[in-house]
């Protein structure tokens, strides 16, 4: 098991990840898990906060909560996917609901993947491996 962790760390080292969630707990959990894997983690409290951070840091992957004040996850994902510069960034939707409608709506706005909260470390890392495996340095 130790070897697997070492492998993951080397593959994800330096990968820039943006976690957008209005829950401090979710942001902190994701940041802790991903930092331990060698990722550079940026966090945002909502979609408006995230848009400037995407421009500043140009993350390799974005995790976005669906239910947020001001600019929700669907709107945030849609804005990212309609921007020529950022549309290729994989967007992973996060939700406490595991509904078919939510998954479908996430696909419609362009998200690549959907994780139900609370997510596990493995789910988080698998999503990164699946969608930025080719980008991982």
C-alpha positions as CSV (number, residue, x, y, z in Angstrom):
1,X,0.0,0.0,0.0
2,X,2.8,2.4,0.8
3,X,4.2,2.0,-2.8
4,X,0.8,2.9,-4.3
5,X,0.7,6.1,-2.3
6,X,4.2,7.0,-3.4
7,X,3.3,6.4,-7.0
8,X,0.3,8.6,-6.7
9,X,2.2,11.4,-5.1
10,X,4.8,11.5,-7.8
11,X,2.1,11.5,-10.5
12,X,0.1,14.2,-8.9
13,X,3.0,16.4,-7.7
14,X,2.5,20.0,-8.8
15,X,-1.0,19.4,-10.2
16,X,-3.1,22.5,-9.7
17,X,-6.5,21.8,-8.2
18,X,-9.3,24.3,-7.5
19,X,-11.9,23.3,-4.9
20,X,-15.1,25.5,-4.9
21,X,-17.5,24.8,-2.0
22,X,-19.3,27.1,0.5
23,X,-18.6,24.5,3.2
24,X,-15.4,25.2,5.0
25,X,-15.3,21.5,6.1
26,X,-15.4,20.2,2.5
27,X,-12.8,22.7,1.3
28,X,-10.5,21.9,4.2
29,X,-10.9,18.1,3.8
30,X,-10.2,18.2,0.0
31,X,-7.3,20.5,0.5
32,X,-5.7,18.3,3.2
33,X,-6.2,15.1,1.1
34,X,-4.9,16.6,-2.1
35,X,-2.0,18.5,-0.5
36,X,-0.7,15.2,0.9
37,X,-0.7,13.9,-2.6
38,X,1.5,16.7,-3.8
39,X,-1.1,18.8,-5.4
40,X,-1.2,22.6,-5.3
41,X,-4.7,23.3,-3.9
42,X,-6.6,26.5,-4.3
43,X,-10.0,27.0,-2.7
44,X,-13.0,29.3,-3.4
45,X,-16.2,29.9,-1.4
46,X,-18.4,30.3,-4.4
47,X,-18.5,30.7,-8.2
48,X,-17.7,34.4,-8.2
49,X,-14.7,33.8,-5.9
50,X,-13.6,30.9,-8.2
51,X,-13.7,32.8,-11.5
52,X,-10.8,35.1,-10.4
53,X,-8.8,32.2,-9.0
54,X,-9.2,30.2,-12.2
55,X,-7.8,33.2,-14.2
56,X,-5.0,33.7,-11.6
57,X,-3.9,30.1,-11.1
58,X,-5.2,28.2,-14.3
59,X,-5.9,24.9,-12.4
60,X,-5.5,21.5,-14.1
61,X,-8.9,20.4,-12.6
62,X,-11.8,22.0,-10.8
63,X,-14.1,20.5,-8.2
64,X,-17.3,22.5,-7.7
65,X,-20.2,22.1,-5.3
66,X,-23.6,22.3,-6.9
67,X,-25.5,24.1,-4.1
68,X,-23.8,27.5,-3.4
69,X,-25.0,31.0,-2.9
70,X,-24.7,33.7,-5.6
71,X,-23.3,31.5,-8.4
72,X,-24.1,27.8,-8.1
73,X,-22.1,24.9,-9.4
74,X,-24.0,24.6,-12.6
75,X,-23.6,28.3,-13.5
76,X,-19.9,28.2,-12.5
77,X,-19.3,25.1,-14.7
78,X,-21.2,26.7,-17.6
79,X,-19.1,29.9,-17.4
80,X,-15.8,27.8,-17.3
81,X,-16.9,25.7,-20.3
82,X,-18.0,28.8,-22.3
83,X,-14.6,30.5,-21.9
84,X,-12.2,29.7,-24.8
85,X,-9.2,29.8,-22.5
86,X,-10.6,27.6,-19.7
87,X,-13.1,25.2,-21.5
88,X,-10.6,22.3,-21.6
89,X,-10.2,22.3,-17.7
90,X,-12.1,19.2,-16.4
91,X,-14.9,20.1,-14.0
92,X,-16.0,17.6,-11.4
93,X,-19.4,18.4,-9.8
94,X,-19.8,17.8,-6.0
95,X,-23.2,17.2,-4.4
96,X,-24.8,15.8,-1.3
97,X,-27.6,14.6,-3.6
98,X,-27.1,11.5,-5.7
99,X,-30.0,12.1,-8.1
100,X,-30.2,11.2,-11.8
101,X,-31.5,14.7,-12.6
102,X,-28.4,16.4,-10.9
103,X,-26.0,14.1,-12.8
104,X,-27.8,14.9,-16.1
105,X,-27.8,18.6,-15.5
106,X,-24.1,18.5,-14.6
107,X,-23.4,16.8,-18.0
108,X,-25.5,19.4,-19.8
109,X,-23.4,22.3,-18.5
110,X,-20.2,20.4,-19.4
111,X,-19.0,18.7,-16.3
112,X,-16.8,15.6,-16.8
113,X,-17.7,13.7,-13.6
114,X,-20.0,13.8,-10.5
115,X,-19.0,12.9,-6.9
116,X,-21.5,12.5,-4.1
117,X,-20.5,14.0,-0.7
118,X,-19.1,12.9,1.5
119,X,-16.5,11.6,-1.0
120,X,-13.6,9.4,-0.1
121,X,-9.9,10.0,-0.7
122,X,-10.0,7.2,-3.4
123,X,-13.0,8.8,-5.2
124,X,-11.2,12.2,-5.3
125,X,-7.9,10.7,-6.5
126,X,-9.7,8.5,-9.1
127,X,-11.5,11.5,-10.5
128,X,-8.2,13.3,-10.9
129,X,-6.5,10.2,-12.4
130,X,-9.4,9.7,-14.9
131,X,-9.6,13.3,-16.1
132,X,-6.1,14.7,-15.8
133,X,-4.0,11.5,-16.1
134,X,-2.5,12.8,-19.3
135,X,-1.7,16.1,-17.7
136,X,-0.2,14.8,-14.5
137,X,3.5,15.5,-14.5
